[in-house]
């Protein structure tokens, strides 16, 4: 199963080694003459719900042209394989029109055969297998709408567009994959230390991670989370958070800015125990820089950025501005195939801020009175080092 071969367009498709097919008819191998779309998905992945819905539509549209879609969850995290499988089954209930098989693999086989050799470290990720058993495309599911028609009429694989797309993918993904491989043992060390509350070892791991990859905001975020939620060292946490904020502003990168803002203002995931005057001072400068970003060139969607800035304005008592930003966030979702969970999260937060029912299309929600700062509930913070993996 272990292989050092690089997997790219024109490679022969690897084997399907799926431990368990939880929905649809099991598929043992790819059959000649058919085009297969293999998606790697996950119950915890923000973009996977929207990708699944897109694939359901694609399967329906192309079912009479020899196209078969299948999905595999190969990166589920849970206390046991049975629990991970149950979580997957429950998640799939969101898709009543599911029209393709979905597999579950906890053996590492699919990851080893497909994801790692192709430098793929994020999901959702799709692989298109052509009628001759060769890989014709590797990338984001959203690209399939352009690629699939060309692939089916036989013009894609020989096109300059296909060659350029694959060259660009490898140029971007290979260094990220190598960096991910270097980071993984350090993150594993941090995760293990966090679980047993060995804060000294956890702090050492964070320091190693920052030294290894100073351009990774996840390690700076983990440092803040460790000091606040783990070690409960508020004095050090305040100093480190200010450092995070200043560096995010200096870099002007959307990911850095929004991660810093979450730590500053989010009541559940952030540093709520720090003095509000300090947090609001950080929130002010972060908000100014986030709203000054060029959203046409931004590497995060406006919906995510506006939502976090809205939390800041609500916290300081400017409810009107918070509502305005949330409404802009919802508007930015129009026509972009937003996943329903994100839309619902924005609507629930907006309803809480306004204190009245709000609607978007056919979806309406009423305010809830037991949520801090009007925000919606978040998953319990158990292991912050794992949050950046495969997203």
Steps between C-alpha positions, in 0.01 A plus 500: 500500500786742578624677189736784415358545149367845415136498397408756235296545185567212255600265785314172519229516762595320822287227652183562697576365846193615693429314823125556507240643263238668718269623223427370154637197319858398580756562227799267487681650200471747214343355188636586151277725294367702794605834643525506877506798733654406835456755776676498837262654752460537876226567752705781658600674176338840439501469122396137479126547538483736204725269300274201570196693379685603182598141435141383546400746226789391276411133539141572402604712203756256363362162604412410139850579373689234688598715798500350848566698817626349825623652825727374776543631854857406587589758766232469766604562858321323785567287805438182298440386144138417587443853629662653190285283277186598692590867469535456125165323469332779697666767284384331180141539620536865395486383139162330442561503123840331525543307176850354522688260731692628803778304665669518838868416542682515832793281393703776336503310170311758293703783645824318419395401149332823390544807719864485602650408158309787337617756760138540612459622858162674478148374452269501316727364228389328181675263263351436156579160351456487123357213296845345451576489873730803498464799727375798302458762773595564863369803683207683653146374433391845379725466195306199372230712337760626252712187471241224465337610170844527337608166643190328366545640149866391500662844488612546862802274545680630190424866569745767612245588769528154656879509494507847656248403769700196606831690499346773715350245740830321555689827540260602776433166666846340512664755736187500718509121521867496594441764766201303629714187531758691704233651723309179564727343767506830688121532485465138612727581795287804585174306472626222725627750758172695494297186570694425818541868597877485473525874440880516506528251214216669315676837525824345374312358202347840420840666514641231269213552258547877487873459446440247222234704323482865609260575215231265632229686698371170640802466728454859629134420562594181683741700718225739607250218558750305710575797726134594543305173504775265616762668718265781613793742488311822421799730526702305244188446290437876475856566384497216245157600367614860447802363313265286285282803425792723404650236273164436333469872428857523371442207267160621383399140430131415537566165670727659759257786561191285546678244720627782722151653510346168609743481792428862592121502488345152480342418834541124461821443304679820589653670803185613680678507838736778396409860593230633267683834456800316357289275281296791366819694418624202300159452340492861386828488309428153358153608381643803323754288315254222413247744355777671302594176320459474124222242500542433128847364574428362847589143599198468730132555415330821611246291691764372742678833539187709552362250751803535727506880477128504578572318826736782598247774429232314692734460797573874516131585478471608136218265413401684180845458349509134605166439331613684187812283471308176552253601230793569267644159590172332408479697176850389406379138502250558220584300191811339650354164603548572870456207733185504705678483834680830433182670386314371806781612732486852355120510520493382861761755602311775316173401667670513840648843429172645372283328758250395235440232240700531177464323168710429193310333220302214651711489817375688806638495855394654829733651762632290784542646845755261652796567269784725611534822299230381264737251344414147404640204694840365399661161538673448832865595488672168553815498293582827324803355321274283287283780365719597206552152361356417156289813480 
